[in-house]
């Protein structure tokens, strides 16, 4: 595994873990902290990690655009079940993953979120022993975006 990837992952997790914990506890994240984290990661990618300016900027532009469209459309189609913090955090994760991996990592995040929701639904069903079961509860999605992003990047670079 490349040393640059490890540094980038550490920088990503430096802010992603506290934001994930914040979302888990309050169902809200700090947008100013997220903006600072995004600028910090962007500067680190170009200045310290020597990312090529033109190709890197184009890749990140497409990553940010695709991430915004995916999460915003999900927000609209889910009846605002996804918050704007999740949409913006998805864009932060796109700065970490880049365009191509962002799509894969978003799928991983969704799968992890669905599996967690199903696990909670099964546990709730076992606890209440109801015949008609319609679990309706909210889950924080930022931790799943974080886990999906790191999982996708690590799998891609370990396999490749």
C-alpha positions in Angstrom: 0.0 0.0 0.0 1.3 3.4 -0.9 2.5 5.8 1.8 0.5 8.6 0.2 -2.7 6.6 0.6 -2.0 6.0 4.3 -1.4 9.7 4.9 -4.6 10.6 2.9 -6.6 8.1 4.9 -5.3 9.4 8.2 -6.1 13.0 7.2 -9.6 11.9 6.1 -10.2 10.0 9.4 -8.9 12.9 11.5 -12.1 14.7 10.8 -14.4 11.9 9.7 -14.3 10.0 13.0 -15.3 13.0 15.1 -18.0 14.0 12.6 -19.3 10.4 12.6 -19.5 10.4 16.4 -21.3 13.7 16.4 -23.8 12.4 13.9 -24.3 9.2 15.9 -25.1 11.2 19.1 -27.0 14.2 17.8 -28.1 13.4 14.2 -26.3 16.6 13.3 -22.8 17.5 12.2 -20.8 20.7 12.4 -20.9 22.3 9.0 -18.1 24.8 9.9 -15.9 21.9 11.0 -16.8 20.0 7.8 -15.9 23.0 5.6 -12.6 23.3 7.4 -11.9 19.6 7.0 -12.8 19.8 3.3 -10.4 22.7 2.7 -7.7 21.0 4.8 -8.0 17.8 2.8 -8.0 19.7 -0.5 -4.9 21.6 0.3 -3.1 18.5 1.6 -4.0 16.6 -1.6 -2.5 19.3 -3.9 0.3 20.8 -1.8 1.7 18.0 0.4 0.7 14.9 -1.5 1.7 16.4 -4.9 -1.5 15.7 -6.8 -1.3 16.8 -10.4 -3.2 20.1 -10.6 -5.2 19.8 -13.8 -6.1 16.1 -13.8 -6.5 16.1 -10.1 -8.8 19.2 -10.1 -10.9 17.6 -12.9 -11.2 14.3 -11.0 -12.2 16.1 -7.8 -14.7 18.3 -9.6 -16.5 15.3 -11.1 -16.3 13.5 -7.7 -17.9 16.5 -5.9 -20.5 16.9 -8.5 -21.5 13.2 -8.7 -21.5 12.9 -4.9 -23.7 16.0 -4.5 -26.1 14.7 -7.2 -26.3 11.2 -5.7 -26.9 12.3 -2.1 -29.1 15.2 -2.9 -31.4 13.1 -5.2 -31.5 10.5 -2.4 -32.5 13.2 0.0 -35.3 14.4 -2.3 -36.5 10.9 -3.1 -36.5 9.7 0.5 -38.7 12.6 1.7 -35.7 14.3 3.3 -34.7 11.2 5.2 -31.2 12.1 4.4 -30.0 15.4 5.9 -28.0 18.2 4.3 -25.1 17.2 6.6 -25.1 13.8 5.0 -25.1 15.4 1.5 -22.1 17.7 2.4 -20.3 14.9 4.2 -20.7 12.8 1.1 -18.9 15.5 -0.8 -16.1 15.6 1.8 -15.7 11.8 1.3 -15.5 12.4 -2.5 -12.5 14.6 -1.9 -10.9 11.6 -0.2 -11.9 8.9 -2.7 -11.9 10.7 -6.1 -14.5 10.3 -8.8 -14.4 6.6 -9.7 -14.1 5.2 -6.2 -16.7 7.6 -4.9 -19.4 5.7 -6.8 -18.2 2.4 -5.3 -17.8 3.8 -1.8 -21.3 5.3 -1.9 -22.7 1.8 -2.8 -20.7 0.4 0.2 -22.1 3.1 2.5 -25.7 2.3 1.4 -25.2 -1.4 1.8 -23.7 -1.0 5.3 -26.6 1.4 6.2 -29.2 -1.1 5.0 -27.6 -4.0 6.8 -27.5 -2.0 10.0 -31.2 -0.9 9.6 -32.2 -4.6 9.0 -30.3 -5.7 12.1 -32.1 -3.0 14.2 -35.4 -4.1 12.7 -34.8 -7.7 13.5 -33.7 -6.9 17.0 -36.8 -4.7 17.5 -39.1 -7.5 16.1 -37.5 -10.0 18.5 -38.0 -7.7 21.4 -41.6 -6.8 20.8 -42.9 -10.1 19.2 -45.4 -8.2 17.0 -47.3 -9.9 14.1 -47.3 -6.7 12.0 -43.9 -5.2 11.9 -43.0 -1.8 10.5 -39.8 -0.5 12.0 -39.5 3.2 11.6 -36.5 4.6 13.2 -33.7 6.9 12.0 -30.1 6.0 11.7 -27.1 8.3 11.4 -25.7 8.0 8.0 -22.3 9.8 8.3 -20.7 6.8 10.0 -21.7 4.6 7.1 -20.4 7.1 4.6 -17.1 7.0 6.5 -17.0 3.2 6.7 -18.0 2.8 3.1 -15.3 5.2 1.9 -12.5 3.7 3.9 -13.6 0.1 3.0 -13.9 1.0 -0.7 -10.5 2.6 -0.8 -8.7 -0.1 1.1 -10.3 -2.9 -0.9 -9.5 -1.2 -4.2 -5.9 -0.6 -3.3 -5.4 -4.0 -1.7 -6.9 -5.8 -4.7 -5.3 -3.6 -7.3 
